[in-house]
Amino acid sequence: MSEPSLTLLYDGACPLCLREVRFLKRRDLHGKLAFVDIDQSAYDPDQWQGISYRSAMARIHAIRSDGEILKDVAVFREAYRCVGLGWIYAPTQWPLIGTLIDQIYALWAAQRLRLTGRASLNELCQCKRNEP
């Protein structure tokens, strides 16, 4: 099997994130996607373009096979394209719709932890620092 086209960094403790990852894994019939759970204690930013735990928890990131880092809605657009569902996110590239979707995603990302019943980003980062 060849190298994946896109590696998504996701929060494995987020129920909504896990649902999305499971969906994408089922659709990924050609192995174009890889997934890295940033919530695992073994997560090492140095292996993933220096994307810190804090950054990865604050907003979704993905890394293309050429090393380009994608963030926010661009991650979903590329992931869905990789699994043959690019048409779903295609409108997010249209000027008015794209701007609106980006703003909605920014609101979601800012509230994701609270809405899923998790500790704040600062609290989660503090816990990570205290790990052996």
N, C-alpha and C positions, 0 to 999 in steps of 0.2 A: 504494500500500500504506500502511496506517495505522501509527502508532507501535506498537512492540512493547509488550505488556503487562508483560513482565519482561525485564530485562537481567541476565544471569549473568556474574559476574566469575570467571574460571577460570585455572588455571595451565597454560599451553600447553606447558610442558616436562614435565608429569606424564602418563605414558602412560595411567593409569587415568582421569584427568580428561579427556583427549582422547577416550577411548573413549566416555565418558558424553556429551560434547558432540556427537560424531558421531551417536550414537544419538538424542539430542534433536533435532538438526538434521533428521535423516531423518523424524522423526515430526511435526515442526512444519510442517504443510501450510498453515497460515493465517498464518504470519509473526508469531506471538505472542511469540516469543523473539528476543532479541539476545544476542550473546556478546562479551565483552571479554577479551582475553588479557592478564592482568596481568604476564606474563613478558616482554612486549615492552618495549623501551626507551622507547617512546613513551607508555607508561602514565602517566597524569597523574591523581593522586587528586582534584585540583580539578574534573575533569570528571565524577567519579563519587562525588558526595556526600562527598568528603573521605576516602574509604576508602583508607588507606595501603597501600602494597605489603606491609608487614609484617602488617597485619591481614588483608588479603586472602589472603596465603599461609598464615596460621595457621588460617583456617577459611573456608569458602565463604560468599560474600555474593551477594546479588542486589538489584536495585533495581526496584521496581514503577513503572509509568508515573506514579503520583501522588507518587513520591519516597520512599515508604516503603522502608526497608532491611530485608531479610530475611537471616537467618543460619542456618547449620547445616541441620538436617533440614527446616526450614521452606522453604528454597530448593528442595529436591528435591520437596517436597510441592506447591509452587506450580508449578514447572516441569512436573511430570508432569500436573498438572491442566490446564495450558495446552495440552498436546498430547493431551489426551483420555485420559490414563492415571491420573487422580487416584485411582482406586480402589486402585492399588498402594500408595500412601502414606497412604491414609485411616486405616488402623489406627494410624499414628503419632500420631494425635490422641487415642487412647483412653488413659485415665489410666495404667494399669500398663505397657502396651506402649510408650506414648510416652516415659515416663521411661526405660525400658530402652534404647530406640533412641537417645535423646539421649545417654545415657552411652556407648553403643557408638560413636556418631559422635565424641564428644569424645576417646575413646581413639584412634580411627582418625586424627582430625585431628592429634593430638599426635605420632603416629608415621608419618604419611603420607610425609614426605620421606625418612626413614630406610628405610622399607619399599620405596620406589620407587628406592632407590639414589642419592638426591640429597644435596647438601650440607645442612648444618643451616640452620635459618631465620636464625640470626645470620650465618653465612657468606654466604648469599644476599643478605641485606640489606647486608652490607658491600660485596659486589660491586656492587650497585646504586648505592651512594654513590660508588664510584670511577669510575663511567662518566662520560664527558665530557658 
